[in-house]
Amino acid sequence: MEKATQLATFAGGCFWCMVKPFDEQPGIISVISGYTGGTVENPTYQQVCSDTTGHYEAVQINYDPSIFPYEKLLELFWQQIDPTDPGGQFYDRGHSYQTAVFYHDEQQKRLAEESKQRLQDSGRFIKPIVTPILPAQTFYPAEEYHQGYYKKNRVHYESYHVGSGRAGFIQKHWGEENEK
């Protein structure tokens, strides 16, 4: 029997841009911005951005798989990133802005690997899909001012989302129906 809720963790560059697509979807309980994959306990935003802690900016999603299955989370994740860029996302460069799927169990690992292969085989991207599938590690919530940033600072968020190149990339590769 499946647990009532499960966790999914995705690194997709700037975590501000990774909350909105998942937030307020049916079956999504919460989307928390934070840091994972590094070596420093309770890192700060400044430490993570210095690229000295090994952390990724990430989101951790608490969801009900009977309403919003993990496969659907993966599809939405791939549609928010450039999975062919190993150096960061859009104009955010460095390790903390690289992409990754962090799996919490063997089923998530298998599903993530399968979805990555389907995306590679689809021919949607000319370059190879380089987003790694990694075991989940300790997740540290980011500072409060980062949580729900797209709601708290709508104008700045929209300016960043467009100005960084993310919005145009999503539009070009996935069409308007997936633009968030």
C-alpha positions in Angstrom: 0.0 0.0 0.0 1.3 3.4 -0.9 2.0 6.0 1.7 -0.6 8.8 1.9 1.9 11.4 0.8 5.4 11.1 -0.7 8.4 13.4 -1.3 9.9 14.4 -4.6 13.0 16.5 -4.9 14.1 18.4 -8.0 16.9 20.8 -8.8 16.1 23.0 -11.7 18.3 26.0 -11.5 16.8 29.0 -9.6 14.4 27.5 -7.1 12.1 30.6 -7.4 11.2 29.3 -10.9 10.6 25.8 -9.8 7.9 26.4 -7.2 5.2 28.0 -9.3 4.7 25.1 -11.9 4.1 22.6 -9.1 2.4 24.9 -6.5 -1.4 24.7 -6.2 -1.8 21.7 -8.5 -4.3 19.1 -7.3 -2.6 16.6 -5.0 0.4 18.9 -4.2 0.5 19.5 -0.5 3.6 21.7 -0.4 6.5 23.0 -2.4 9.5 24.1 -0.4 12.6 25.9 -1.8 15.8 24.7 -0.3 19.3 23.2 -0.7 20.4 19.6 -1.1 23.3 17.5 -2.2 26.1 19.4 -0.4 28.5 19.0 2.6 27.6 21.9 4.9 24.8 21.5 7.4 22.1 24.2 7.3 23.7 26.3 4.6 22.7 29.8 3.9 21.8 31.2 0.5 25.0 33.1 0.4 27.0 30.0 1.1 25.2 28.0 -1.5 25.6 30.7 -4.1 29.4 30.8 -3.4 29.5 27.3 -5.0 31.7 26.1 -2.1 29.1 23.9 -0.3 28.2 21.4 -3.1 24.5 22.1 -2.7 22.0 22.5 -5.4 19.1 25.0 -5.3 16.1 22.6 -5.2 12.5 22.2 -4.4 11.0 19.5 -2.3 7.5 18.6 -3.0 5.1 16.8 -0.6 2.4 15.2 -2.8 -0.4 12.7 -2.8 0.6 10.1 -5.5 -3.0 8.9 -5.8 -3.9 12.4 -7.2 -0.7 13.6 -8.8 1.6 10.6 -9.6 5.4 10.8 -9.6 5.4 10.3 -13.4 3.4 13.4 -13.8 5.8 15.3 -11.5 8.7 14.2 -13.7 6.9 15.3 -16.9 6.3 18.7 -15.4 9.9 18.9 -14.1 11.5 18.2 -17.5 9.2 21.0 -19.0 10.7 23.6 -16.7 14.5 23.2 -17.4 17.1 22.9 -20.1 18.1 19.3 -19.4 21.0 19.6 -21.9 22.9 22.3 -20.0 25.6 20.9 -17.6 26.8 24.3 -16.3 23.6 25.8 -14.7 20.3 27.1 -16.0 19.9 30.0 -18.3 21.9 33.0 -17.0 22.4 31.3 -13.6 25.7 29.5 -13.8 27.6 27.2 -11.4 27.0 24.0 -9.5 24.2 25.4 -7.3 22.1 26.0 -10.4 22.6 22.7 -12.1 19.7 20.3 -12.6 19.1 16.9 -10.9 16.4 14.5 -10.0 16.9 13.3 -6.4 15.1 10.0 -5.9 13.7 8.9 -2.5 13.3 5.2 -3.3 14.1 2.6 -6.0 10.7 3.2 -7.7 11.4 6.9 -8.1 14.9 6.1 -9.4 13.5 3.7 -12.0 10.7 6.1 -13.1 13.2 9.0 -13.3 15.6 7.0 -15.4 12.8 5.9 -17.7 11.5 9.4 -18.1 14.9 10.7 -18.9 15.5 8.1 -21.5 12.1 8.8 -23.1 13.0 12.5 -23.3 16.3 11.7 -24.9 14.7 9.3 -27.4 12.0 11.9 -28.2 14.3 14.0 -30.3 13.0 17.2 -28.7 16.5 18.2 -27.9 19.5 17.9 -30.2 22.1 17.8 -27.4 22.1 14.9 -24.9 20.1 15.0 -21.7 22.7 15.6 -19.0 20.5 16.0 -15.9 21.7 13.4 -13.4 19.4 11.0 -11.3 20.9 11.0 -7.8 19.9 9.6 -4.4 18.1 12.1 -2.2 20.2 13.6 0.6 19.4 15.9 3.5 17.2 18.8 2.3 17.5 22.1 4.1 14.7 24.6 3.6 15.8 28.0 2.3 15.3 31.2 4.2 11.7 32.3 4.5 12.0 35.2 2.0 12.7 32.6 -0.7 9.5 30.5 0.1 6.7 31.2 -2.4 8.8 34.0 -4.0 6.6 34.1 -7.1 3.6 35.1 -4.9 5.5 37.5 -2.6 7.4 39.4 -5.3 5.3 38.9 -8.5 6.9 41.7 -10.6 10.4 40.8 -9.8 9.7 37.1 -10.3 8.1 37.6 -13.7 10.9 39.9 -14.8 13.5 37.3 -13.7 11.6 34.4 -15.3 11.5 36.2 -18.6 14.8 38.0 -18.4 16.8 34.9 -17.5 15.7 33.2 -20.7 13.7 30.5 -19.0 10.3 31.6 -20.2 11.4 31.8 -23.8 13.1 28.4 -23.6 10.0 26.7 -22.2 7.8 28.4 -24.9 10.1 27.3 -27.7 10.4 23.7 -26.6 7.1 22.9 -24.9 4.6 25.5 -26.1 2.3 27.9 -24.3 0.2 25.2 -22.5 3.3 24.4 -20.3 4.4 28.0 -19.7 4.2 28.8 -15.9 
